[in-house]
Amino acid sequence: MKHFLLISLCGWRHQGEYKKAFPTDSLSLSAALRTHRSKSSSLPLTVDTPIKTAMAVIIRNEVFSCFVFYGVLLVIKMYIIAIITGQLRLRKKAFANPEDALRHGGLQYHREDPYVERTRRAHMNDLENILPFLFLGAIYSLTGPSLAVARLHFLIFFAGRVLHSIAYLFALRAPTRSLAYTVAQIPCVSMALQILLAVAAYA
Ligand SMILES: N[C@@H](CCC(=O)N[C@@H](CS)C(=O)NCC(=O)O)C(=O)O
């Protein structure tokens, strides 16, 4: 995987070759990828085909696929909180914008509601934490961790963030939310340190 990072960085010199191997229209691209996949298990990791090799590594990387699975679930979780916020606004008649309030009964409903604000804070906290995870997890996946260890990182983060949302939305007794937040931070700190170690040689 160190080879991968290195060849990715110096791969810009091989763009002509990349364009030949991976045409820009999607049908030709998928055909080229299929051909490459069928051949690549016998291909040595050489610097003459850096981008092809890098793309094949990403596509075949099971840790990356595992990361994508949990990452996408967390994005869906965030969408669900946004939908809940919208529904609560309607139910509690608490609108953030005067035009919405006018449409739903009058300007008096241009106001804040404590529970709508709670769901907004849950969403904000997701943004503060899940976006960094999406960055860290993607890079970490490419540093060559074992699938079991990587899955544990992703699963702990996922479980911690789901519990954080539940604790926030249902106002569970403290310190449930703080504990969930802390548990979810542990794999993130671990991934950040492992990424730094993997790239320290290039700093
Ligand atoms: N921006 C956060 C930073 C620290 C944090 O994320 N704390 C967790 C555990 S106490 C939390 O749930 N904070 C509540 C929040 O962000 O609304 C804050 O202001 O609290």
The ligand as a Tripos MOL2 file, in Angstrom:
@<TRIPOS>MOLECULE
LIG
   20    19     1     0     0
SMALL
NO_CHARGES

@<TRIPOS>ATOM
      1 N1        -19.5930   21.3390   19.1800 N.3       1 LIG1
      2 C1        -19.6740   20.4060   20.2810 C.3       1 LIG1
      3 C2        -18.2450   19.9190   20.5730 C.3       1 LIG1
      4 C3        -18.1260   18.7820   21.6250 C.3       1 LIG1
      5 C4        -19.1280   17.6610   21.3660 C.2       1 LIG1
      6 O1        -19.3720   17.2670   20.2110 O.2       1 LIG1
      7 N2        -19.7030   17.1550   22.4550 N.am      1 LIG1
      8 C5        -20.6980   16.0980   22.3410 C.3       1 LIG1
      9 C6        -20.6830   15.2770   23.6340 C.3       1 LIG1
     10 S1        -20.9830   16.2390   25.0630 S.3       1 LIG1
     11 C7        -22.1060   16.6310   22.1160 C.2       1 LIG1
     12 O2        -23.0100   15.8370   21.9760 O.2       1 LIG1
     13 N3        -22.2760   17.9750   22.1100 N.am      1 LIG1
     14 C8        -23.5640   18.5730   21.9470 C.3       1 LIG1
     15 C9        -23.7260   19.3590   20.7060 C.2       1 LIG1
     16 O3        -22.7970   19.4610   19.8830 O.co2     1 LIG1
     17 O4        -24.8270   19.8810   20.4910 O.co2     1 LIG1
     18 C10       -20.3180   21.1050   21.4690 C.2       1 LIG1
     19 O5        -20.4810   22.3150   21.4220 O.co2     1 LIG1
     20 O6        -20.7050   20.4240   22.4320 O.co2     1 LIG1
@<TRIPOS>BOND
     1     1     2 1
     2     2     3 1
     3     2    18 1
     4     3     4 1
     5     4     5 1
     6     5     6 2
     7     5     7 1
     8     7     8 1
     9     8     9 1
    10     8    11 1
    11     9    10 1
    12    11    12 2
    13    11    13 1
    14    13    14 1
    15    14    15 1
    16    15    16 2
    17    15    17 1
    18    18    19 2
    19    18    20 1
@<TRIPOS>SUBSTRUCTURE
     1 LIG1         1 GROUP 0 **** ****
